[in-house]
Structures are given as structure tokens and as C-alpha cells.
Amino acid sequence: MQSSNDRPRGSGGGPESAADHRAVPGRAYVETVPGAPYDVPRYEDPWYDALASGWGESAGLAAAGPALPPVRREAPAEPPRAAGDVYLEVQRSAAFQEVRSRYRRFVGPAVAAFFLWYVAYVVTATTAPTLMARPVAGAVNVAMLAGLGQFLTTFLLTWAYARHARLRRDRAALELRWDTQELTRGARGGAS
Amino acid sequence: MTGDHQTAALVLFSTFVAVTLGITTWVGRHRQGSAEEFYAGGRLFSPMENGFAISGDYMSAASFLGISGLIALYGYDGMLYSVGFLVAWLVVLFLVAELVRNCGRFTLADVVAARMRERPVRIAAGTSSVTVSVLYLVAQMVGAGSLVALLLGGTTEAARTWTVIGVGALMVIYVSLGGMRATTWIQIVKAVLLLGGTVALTTLVLVRFHGDVDRLLRTAAERSGHGEAFLAPGLAYGGDWVSRFDFISLGLALVLGTAGLPHILSRFYTVPTARAARRSVVWSIGLIGGFYLMTIVLGFGAAALVGPDAVRASNAAGNTAVPLLALDLGGGAESTGGTVLFAVVAAVAFATILAVVAGITLASSASVAHDLYASLRRRHSEPRSEVAVARVAAVGIGAVAIGLGLLARDLNVAFLVGLAFAVAASANLPVLLYSLFWRGFTTRGAVWAVYGGLVPSVLLVLLSPVVSGSPQSLFPDLDFQYFPLQNPGLVSIPLGFVAGWLGTVTSPEVPDEARHAETEVRSLTGAGAV
């Protein structure tokens, strides 16, 4: 039974956490950043999804995510447990609760906002066509602006979500994934 | 349509068929026959490739021809479709894509069954997935039949029948021989072709108006005969309150249905991680958003340059607006440019239909083999045989779709797609969201959520003016119409959610804390994901 504490963590802003790693299909890899010590372990594990930068983002931002506490601080002393207990334990850990609340704090208001905005748009278009027909500039009327506004908010929310997930969630989720997998491996008696 | 158009279009289309069959055989060379490979293409696609493939799966002929045609005929009301089809992707991005990638293996039922008693949940989710897929498939087959009739001049019944059969046979070949890998590459090729064609036409429209969008809109409004009203909502859905509620119903179905479409969900399993799934959705939102913006320009362009009267004369539903626009942009019916552009648009439309039906057939054969067959058979067998079942299921689904496609050939395509979205939103979305986010959700709740959405949505369609009681119905001579709306979403989507809640609170089963923890941890971290 061993915990994952002997594995170097990326969340401390270590050199291996730089953002120019790209996930390559079938063989995720991590390049050593110039200037990094050579003893940084390379993960040849296809599960290790390197933090890649997304659209329209400067790559350096990805390293800015704040660090989170690990699931377990020391190796557990109790006998091996079932995998289900591991998941319960991870679920109750502060690190997981933080990831979950970061996800929910973004997604909850965002879903409510775009859904209300969309329903308001559809209902107004069907019930108040005269309001929508009011001209704004040239041939462009309120309805045109509202429709293009839907496109615009969709693009903006997509960008904001991708950015939020990459900066606020991805690193912590990856840490948790490692910890959880090591714990479940331990729970199954060290096999595989 | 002259013989030149037909020849050029046929040559281009045959090229596409040859290329896609080439892809299928090339991909099939190194086939190992594993379920991973057949359903998920080995999970090795990059986010960009998958983003293009998702757009290819989503941008159907109903969008390309149908929405532009609706805009050409009804102006602003057609644009409402574009908005709904795009905004729906926010539901997918925020609530579904990453979590489903982390929790599931091949199908929607995988996600739900992870927390529940597996057999009843798999049967329920598998049944609703197959129902949605078959509805969507019928819509595309009907579209293929009428397109050929319209574009190639083959107005005889025999030409339409043989087109539907031909499209069905091709999609069965793609899917059963090539699996997900071939299907994905076909989607990518098709998405590039479709976007390329759309960009070219949009540029030509804007060049014709010297980049002056205001003049484009004014010309369209003048030519339509409706004046300013053409640029405001109300021409198509502004009549009585029934048609207004019908539109709200359709709007809800569009925005909530996408996240429940089986062939869209199965695309997230073709990438290695949840992060890759998110990035592929970001790609596809960019591509799909750009595409729908361009269909708006094409629609108003067709209204301005071709005119609603000419469009309506060619096809009452407006499906030929874009081909007619291409003919005009190329220099007219007798010119070489017109012939070439027309042929390109026709070939792109065929490619679109072929690729979309292949994607849906694959997803539904996965549901049949992985969910229904695996739950209903008695003893365990090797995964290899599950893939064999999926190949056979693809043939069976192809046959069913051909049969229904021939039966329903007179129904409007965009409308049939709306029905598929309504059923997906009612039967698949509630159970998916509940099992991802509700701690107390139980097996009974899951089963009730699926059937509580599926049965009302299908029943309401049967009792609606679509099936009987109006001159445009499937059976115009009969009258058992008791539900006024054409789209059931407004009623059946809330029913699906209520049924899931009711099943859960009345269930004696105590929700399993540990399995909920497992779903939640896995969905947000990707631990244990395949």
C-alpha cells in the first residue's frame, strides 16, 4: 500500500508544469523545458495528458493555477480497502471538493445565464415581434442584433469555459486522477 | 436542370463515393476487430480531427439546405433555427462532453449504468438511443431521396426509391467494414468539403453586394414582397398561438436535444482524454458557429438574388434555395460557372447526407450490440462477438431506415430532425444529467426518466397533426389528432425530468453512496477512464 507522495507534483509550479506540452494521440509525452533539471521524471503514460494551451491563449498562463492540497498527506496505515471506499475518501477530500466547487461555481451560473438568455430570445421572438422589428441602424433591427448576440455570447462563453477549465481545474484534476488511481491500485492489493 | 448539371454533379459525387470507399478499405486493412476500435476508433483522434468530425456529424443537409431555404422563404424565422442549433453546444460543452468522456466507454448507457442496476438501465437507455437514431436516420434518408429528385432531375418515384436504397447500402458498407475510424475520416472529409463550399458561396454573395450587408438585407426584404417584416420574426411562426407554442417547443428541443444525440455522445469516446474532448467541442463550436453564420448570409442571399418565388417554384419547402443561388452566382443556368457551382453544391449535399447517416448508423449499432444485445442475451461471450453483432445490427438498422425512409418520403426534412431532437431531449438528457449530478438518483428513477420522456414524446407525435388530421400529415385521410403541437418538446421534456424525479422519490432503493462517489470522482478527474 503506498500513496503517491513520492511522485513529484506539478501543482507546485515545478518546471515540468510548463504549458507547451502537447497531447499527441497514442503517445502522450512531456518535453523537458529548457533550463529544467534533467532528473525530472518523464511520464510515458498515455493517461498523462499534458497541459496543452487552447485557443487564443498565451501559453504561459496555464502555469498560473493555484496549488491544491493533496488527497492524502501521508501513507495510510490501515489495511487495504475496497475501491469504493477509495472513491468515497477522494470525494470527501478537500482537494476534490475544491475542484468540484470550482467546476460548479462556473458552470451553474453560466448554464443559468445562457439558458435564460436563449429562452428569453425565443419567447420574445414569438410573442413580441413588433419589439423585435424595431429598426436600429439601416436594415438591422433588434431581432438581428439579438440573434447575432446569441452567436457572440456562445463564442464568449465557450472561450471563458475553456480558459477557466484549463487554468483552474485541469492541473488539480490531473493530480487527483493520479492519486485516485494509485489508491485504487493499492486497494486492489497492489496488483496492476 | 439541364443534362450538363447532372453529369457534372454525378461525376463529383461518384468521386466522393470512391474516395470514401477507398478510406473505408484502407482503414479496414489493419483491422483487429476489437470493440475499442470499432466503436471508438481506438480513441486516438486529436481534438482538431474530432472537432471537424463532430461538425461533420452535426451539420446535416437539413442545416445546409433546409435552414438557408427557410431563411430564403420566411426571412428571420429561419434564422431562429441557426441560433438554437448553435446554442445547444453550450449544454454539451458545460455539462456533458468531459464528464461523459470520463465516465463512459462507448454509449450513453455506460454512463448511467455505472451507478445503477445495469440490466434495466441499459435496456431503457439502449431503446431510447436506437429510437432517436432511427428517427434522425429517417430524416436524412428522406432528405437524400428528395434531394436527388430535385438536383438530378430524377423526379420519378423509381429514382427516389433507388437513391434511398443506394444511400442505405453505402452507409451500411462504411459502418460495418470501417467502424468508427472510417466513419470519422469520412466526417472530416465531408466537413472540410461542406465548409469549403459554404465559404466560397458566402464570399461570392458578399462580393456581389460589394461587402455591403445592409444592402443585401434591404434587397432581400424588397424582393421577398414582405418588406421590413421579412427581417423580423413572425412570418412563419407568428400566426396563431398554437404555432407560437410550436416554435417555443421546437426551440427547447433544439437546445436540449443535441446533448442527448447518441451519435454526438459517441464522438467523445474517440479522443484519449476529457481535456481532448473539451478541446474538440471548442473546435466544433468554432466551426459550427461559423457555418451557421454563413447559412444566414446564404439564405438572405438566395432571397435577394433568386427570390422567394423562384425558390418556392422549385421546391415548396425551400430545400433548393442554395443550389439555385449557386447557379445564379456562377453566372446563370447556361454558363460554365453556374454549371460547376451547381454541381459542387449538389455533390456537397450528397456527401453531407452520406456522412451523417454513417455516423448515426454506427452509434445506433453500438447501442444495439453494446446495450441491448449484451443485456438481453444469457451467457457471456467474447468482446469480438459483440463487434460482430454490431456489424449485423448496422445492416438491420440500414434496412429499417430504408423502409421507413421510403414510407415517410413526403415529410419535411428539417421538421423530422426537430422530432429526433425532441425525443433525444426528453428521453436521454434527463437521465444523463440526473446520473451525473444527482446524489440520490436510483435505478427506478433512471428507468422512469427514460421511459417517461420516450413514451410521451413518441405518443404525442403519433397524436399530433404530423401523423393525421391535416392535409400534410402522413395519413391525411385519418383523424386521430388530439395534440395540437407538431413538436412535443414543450410537454415531453419536462415530463422526462418529472418522471425521473418521481421514480427516485418513490423508490425503496437506498442510493449507493460509494457508487455515486465513484461516478462523481471519475467524471471530474478522469480517474479510471478508459
Interface residues (C-beta under 8 A of the other chain):
Chain A: A23 P25 G26 A28 P46 W47 D49 A52 G54 W55 A82 A83 G84 D85 Y87 L88 V90 Q91 F96 V99 R100 Y103 V107 A110 V111 F114 F115 Y118 V119 Y121 V122 V123 A125 T126 T127 P129 M132 A133 P135 G138 A139 V140 N141 A143 M144 G147 Q150 F151 T154 F155 L157 T158 Y161 A162 A165 D170 A173 L174 L176 R177 T180 Q181 T184
Chain B: G42 L44 F45 S46 P47 Y76 M79 L80 S82 V83 G84 L86 V87 W89 L90 V91 L93 F94 L95 E98 D214 L217 R218 A221 E228 A229 L231 A232 P233 G234 Y237 G238 R244 F247 I248 G251 L252 V255 P272 T273 R275 A276 R278 R279 V281 V282 I285 G286 G289 Y292 L293 E513 A514 R515 A517 E518 E520 V521 R522 L524 T525 G526 A527 G528 A529
